[in-house]
Amino acid sequence: MRISTTIFLTDQTITPVRLARELEERGFAGLYLPEHTHIPVERATPYPAGGELPPEYGRTLDPFVALGQAADVTSTLGLGTGITLLAQHDPIALAKQIATLDHLSGGRFTLGVGFGWNKEEAADHGVEWSTRRELGRDRMRLMRALWAEEPTAYKGDFGSVRASFAYPKPVSGGAPRTLVGGAAGPTLFAHIAEYADGWLPIGGRGLTETVPALRASWEEAGRDPRTLQIVPYAVLPSAGKLAHYAELGCEEVVLQLPPAGEGEVLRVLDGYGKYV
């Protein structure tokens, strides 16, 4: 099982360069970074985990810039977003960012996508909350048109693009590896089966019950059951948890690192080393 990590990198934490070098030297498989452009001070949306919103949410580094730095100082470390807030991006510009990072890293990029929880943040981007999932789906289709080998036009419900020359392309052809984050449910599972390679279940709880439902949606969509990827995300590990994920067929797990300075992060990595 591949052991990757995620962290809220901020202006006060360990740097992307230092962390990426340490992860690769220690044998970790990947680094996934979250995204928040800003956190409005006047916020009615409750923090999903309960209590006060941790301060790192309002200090998060841009994941693509940070991952670009990480790519430059590593050669094998996987690089991913966990997650890119699809609805908050211009899809033409985002397609270019993704393809460029994948190209420059030699195909090491994983696109983790999701739909967010902070209504105020999304509203400042002009996102209508009730349609954000369909908007994200539409933007994935548009980006895939730009990544196609031949110039391909796309016209959707929320956006369109003319048949265009758009290089570089993702290294593997088509789209980069794509994982969707979010709570289990038929709509999410249908979207995963339509345009993704798998699921990023946050925390990794309840998978015994939910994985069969996702597999059913996957197979109903005509997808090869052997190709479905389930990647438990932001996990606080134990030997029992990792063994359970392995029994479910998970080939990668993403462990949570603290949003802290170099010393604390490296101490946690020392503890996680027994799982690598």
N, C-alpha and C positions, 0 to 999 in steps of 0.2 A: 504494500500500500504506500502510495506517495504521500509524504507529509509536507504540506505547504503552510503558509502563515498569512494572517491579515493583521493590519494595525491602522489606527488613525494616526497617520503622520501629520504633524503640525509644525508651526514655526518654533515650537518649544520641545520637540522630541528629538530622538536620534534621527540622523539625516538619511535620506534614501540611499546615498552612496555607501555610507558605513554599514547600514543594515543589509543591503543587497550583497555586499562582499562577505559579510559574516554568514549570511544564509547559505550562499554557495559553498563557502569553505567548509561549513558544517554538514553539508549534504542535504539540506532542505530542498524540496522540489520547486517551490514557487513563492511568490509574493503577490498578494491581492490587496488593492487599495480601494477604500470607499470614496464616495463623492458627495459633497454638499457645497454649492456655490456660496451660500450665505444662510444665516438663520435669522429671520426677522425677530426683533425684540418683542414686538406685540404678537404673541403666538397663542392661538386658541387650541391648536392641535396638541393633544397630550403625547408625551414621550411614550412610545410603545412598551418599553420595559418598565414603565412606572417611575414615579418620583420626578426629581429635577433632571432636566436635560444636561448631560455632562458637557463641560466647556469645550472639549475637543471638537464637538460638532460644528462650532462656529469658527474653528481655526484650521480646518482641514486643508491640506495642500491639494492643488489640482492633481488628480491621479495621473493624467497623461504626461505632464511635465515631470513629475516625480518618477514615473516608470521609465521615461526616457533616460533619466540620469542612471537609474538602476540597470537598464539595458547596456549602457556604455561601459560599465565596470564589471560586467559578468558575461559569461558565454553559454551557460547551460540553464541558469535559473529561469523558471517559468514566470511570466509577468501577466497580471490580470487585474481587472476591475471588479470590485465586489461592493457595490454595483455602480454601473453607469446609469444615471437617471435619464432614460431615453427621451422622455417627453420634454425635458428641459433643454434639449440641444437642437440646433439646426442640423438636419440629417445629412445634408451635403457636406458641410464642414466636418461633422463628426465622422463620416465615412472616410474622409481624407486623413484625419488624425489617426484613426484605427489602422488603416492600411499602411500609413507611414511608420507607425510604431511597430507593426508586425513585420514590415519589410526590413527596417533597420535592426531589429532584434533577431532576424533570421527565422521568423515564424514562431516565436516563443510566446505570442500574446494570446490570452484568453479574454474574450469579451463577456463579462458578467453584466447582465442588464436587469433592470427592475423598474418599479413604478412609483416608489417613494411612499412616505407617510406624512410628510409635512405639507399641509395644504397651503400655508402662507408662502413658503418657498416656491412651490409650484405656481401659485397665482402670480407671483412677481415675474415669472417667465411666460405669462399669458396662457397657462395651462388650465383648461376646464377640468376640474377634478373628476367628474363623473365619466369622462371619456378618455382619461389618461392611458388606460390599458389599450384601447383601440388605437389611440394616437401612437403609442409605442410600437404596436404591431405594424402600423402603416409605415413608420419610420424605418423599421427593420426591412420591410419589403423594398423601400426606396434605396436604402444603402446597398442591398443585395443587387439591385439593378446597376448601381455604379461599380460594384465589384465584379460584375459579369465579364467574361472574357471578351465579348463583342459589345460595342455600344448598344445599350438597351434602354428604351424609354420606360417610364413608369408614371402612371396617373392613379392616385389613390383618393380616399375620402378627405385626407388632411394635407396632402402635398403631392407634388409631381416633379419630375425631372425629364428633360429632353435626353434622347440618346446622345451620349457624351463620351469623349476621351477622358478617362479618369485613371491615372496611374499615380503611385504604384498599386498593385493588386495584393491582397492577402497572399501569403506565400503558398498556402495549401490549395489555393484555387477556390473560387466561390467566396465563402465567408470564413473568417477565423473561427476557431472553436468558440461556441456560444453557449453560455449557461444562463438560465433565468432564475432570479431570486424571487421569493414571495411565499406567502402562506398557502398551504395545500388547498386545492379546490378544483372543480371541473373546468372553470375558465382558464386558470393558470395552466393546468395540465394540457388543455387543448392547445394553448399557445406554445408550450414547450414542444409538443408533438409536431406542431406546424413548422416552426422555424429555428429550433435550437437543438443542441446536442445533449442537453440534460438540465438538471435542477440543482440550485444552490439552496438547500433548506437551512435557514439560519438556526443555529443551536443544535440541529440534528435530532430534535426530540420527535417521538411519535412515528418514526419511519417504518416500524413494523406494520402499522395500519395504513400509512399513506402510500408507501412504495408500490403495493399491488395495484392501487387505483391509477397511479401514474403509468405503470407498465401496461395496464389495460388501455388507457388513452393512447399510448404510444403505438401499440399494436393495431388498434382500430384505425389509426392514421396510416397504416401500411408501413410503419418503420420497423427496421430489423431489431428485434428485442435484444440482440447481443451488443448493439451500439449505444444503448441508453446509458448515460453517465449521471450518477447521483453523487454529489460532492458536498457532504455536510460542512457547514460554513460557520466560522466564528465559534469553534468548539473549544471548551475547556477540557483537556483530555484526561483520560484514565485508560489503563490497560483494558478494562472491561468494555468501555465505550468503543474503543478502536477495534476490538475483537468483534463486537456486535456489528459495526459498520462493515467489516470484512465479510461477515456471514451474509449480509444483505447484498453483497456484490460491489460495494464501493471500492474504487481503486485509488481514490484521493480523498484526503480530509484536510481541511483548512483550520489551523489552530489560531486562537486569538492571542495576540500580544498586547501588553498594556501600552497606552499612549504616553510613553514616558521617555526619560532621558536615556542616554547610552548605557549607563551602568545597570539600571533596572532591567532594561530590555535584554541585555546580554545575560544577566542572571537567569531570566526566564528561559532564554534559549538554552542555557546550560541544562536546565531541568527538562526541557522538551527533547534534548538530545537522545534520551533513552528510547524515544519512539521512532527515531529516524532509521 
